[in-house]
Amino acid sequence: MDFQFESAVPVLERTPGVLSSLLAGLPEPWLQASEGPGKWTPREVLSHLIHGERTDWIPRVEHLLAHGDRVAFPPFDQDASARAGDGQTIPALLDTFAALRKQSLARLAELRLGNADLSRTGRHPEFGVVTLGQHLSTWVAHDLGHVSQVVRVMSRQYKQAVGPWIAYLSLLRSE
């Protein structure tokens, strides 16, 4: 499926609420769970999403519209993104993400982009020439990937505890 504003924006609108439903009010062990060294916790995923709202999705849309493929997007710092919420509570991070996402989607609507704009090109620092449609599609897939990651990380905390039922729980198996 190609990017379509009318089907993609509702997914982007829902991500903050989905994460709030998953994470708000949970005991700290769930929020600090990870799949091992160098892997992100649900808290770090949320911090990463906040950093992306501030520096990636709409800023790159605006960069693409202003510069086309003449000037590459500024690089995205993955390490800084996971630390963006250090010292903040989960409720504060969830509120920040929801507010930033609302602002991002309002700005996207203000730009009044149409299907013809989706073929406009920009330059990614690693991939080279990309289209606006690819960038916006990535935003949606990125959200869904991180929601899936949070669910996977949390579920794997019970990997040993489920005993033989692991045979029926594909999310717990390394496939």
C-alpha positions in Angstrom: 0.0 0.0 0.0 1.3 3.5 -0.8 1.0 6.3 1.7 -2.4 7.9 1.9 -3.0 10.8 4.2 -6.6 9.6 5.1 -5.5 6.2 6.2 -2.1 7.0 7.7 -2.9 10.0 9.9 -5.4 8.0 12.1 -2.6 5.6 12.9 -0.2 8.4 13.8 -3.0 10.0 16.0 -3.4 6.8 17.9 0.2 6.0 18.9 0.3 8.3 22.0 -2.9 6.8 23.3 -1.8 3.2 22.6 1.5 3.8 24.5 -0.3 5.5 27.3 -2.6 2.5 27.7 0.4 0.2 27.7 2.7 2.1 30.0 0.8 4.5 32.3 0.7 3.4 35.9 2.9 0.3 35.5 5.5 -0.6 38.1 9.0 0.4 37.2 10.3 -3.1 36.4 8.0 -3.2 33.3 9.3 0.2 32.2 13.0 -0.8 32.7 12.7 -4.2 31.0 14.9 -4.9 28.0 15.9 -7.7 25.8 19.6 -7.4 26.9 22.5 -5.1 26.8 22.3 -2.3 24.3 18.5 -3.0 23.8 16.0 -0.3 24.5 13.5 -0.4 27.4 9.9 0.9 27.0 11.0 4.1 28.7 13.8 4.5 26.1 11.5 3.8 23.2 9.2 6.5 24.5 12.2 8.9 24.8 13.2 8.0 21.2 9.7 8.8 19.9 9.8 12.2 21.6 13.2 13.0 20.1 11.8 11.9 16.7 8.9 14.3 17.0 11.3 17.1 17.8 14.0 16.5 15.2 12.8 14.0 12.6 9.4 13.7 11.1 8.0 17.2 10.6 11.4 18.9 10.6 12.4 16.6 7.7 9.2 17.2 5.9 9.9 21.0 6.1 13.5 20.4 5.1 12.4 18.4 2.1 9.9 21.1 1.0 12.5 23.8 1.4 15.6 22.2 -0.1 14.4 19.2 -2.2 17.2 16.8 -2.7 19.9 19.5 -2.9 20.7 19.4 0.9 20.7 16.3 2.9 18.6 16.0 6.1 20.5 16.5 9.3 21.6 13.1 10.7 19.4 11.6 13.4 21.2 10.7 16.6 19.9 7.3 17.8 21.9 7.3 21.0 20.7 10.8 22.1 17.1 9.9 21.2 17.0 7.1 23.8 18.3 9.4 26.5 16.0 12.3 25.6 13.7 11.5 28.5 16.3 10.8 31.2 15.1 12.0 34.6 11.5 12.4 33.6 8.6 10.3 34.8 6.6 8.1 32.5 3.5 10.3 32.9 5.5 13.3 31.9 7.0 11.5 28.9 3.6 10.3 27.8 2.2 13.8 28.1 5.1 15.3 26.2 4.8 12.7 23.4 1.1 13.3 23.1 1.5 17.1 22.9 4.3 16.9 20.4 2.5 14.4 18.2 -0.6 16.7 18.2 1.6 19.6 17.2 3.2 17.5 14.4 -0.1 16.4 13.0 -1.4 20.0 13.2 1.6 21.2 11.3 1.2 18.4 8.7 -2.4 19.5 8.1 -1.3 23.2 7.9 1.1 22.3 5.1 -1.9 21.2 3.0 0.1 18.5 1.2 -1.7 16.4 -1.4 -1.0 13.2 -3.3 1.0 15.1 -5.9 3.4 16.2 -3.2 4.3 12.6 -2.2 6.7 12.3 -5.1 8.7 15.3 -4.1 12.2 14.4 -3.2 14.7 15.0 -0.4 18.1 13.7 0.4 18.6 11.3 3.3 22.2 11.3 4.7 22.5 7.5 4.4 20.0 6.5 1.7 20.3 9.3 -0.8 17.3 10.5 -2.7 14.0 9.6 -1.0 10.4 10.8 -1.6 8.1 12.6 0.8 5.7 9.6 0.5 8.5 7.2 1.6 9.3 9.5 4.6 5.7 9.7 5.7 5.2 6.0 5.2 8.3 5.4 7.4 6.8 7.5 10.1 3.7 5.2 10.3 5.7 2.0 10.1 8.2 3.4 12.7 5.4 4.0 15.1 4.0 0.6 14.7 7.4 -1.0 14.9 8.1 0.6 18.3 4.6 -0.2 19.6 5.4 -3.8 18.7 8.8 -3.5 20.3 7.4 -2.3 23.6 4.9 -5.2 23.6 7.6 -7.7 22.7 10.0 -6.5 25.4 7.3 -6.5 28.0 6.0 -10.0 27.1 9.5 -11.5 27.1 9.8 -10.7 30.8 7.6 -13.8 31.3 9.5 -15.9 28.8 10.6 -18.4 31.5 7.6 -18.1 33.7 5.1 -19.4 31.0 6.8 -22.8 31.1 5.7 -25.2 28.3 3.1 -22.7 26.9 6.0 -21.0 25.2 5.3 -23.4 22.4 2.2 -21.4 21.6 3.5 -17.9 22.2 5.5 -16.9 19.1 6.2 -13.4 20.6 8.3 -15.1 23.3 10.4 -17.3 21.0 13.4 -15.9 19.1 12.3 -16.6 15.5 
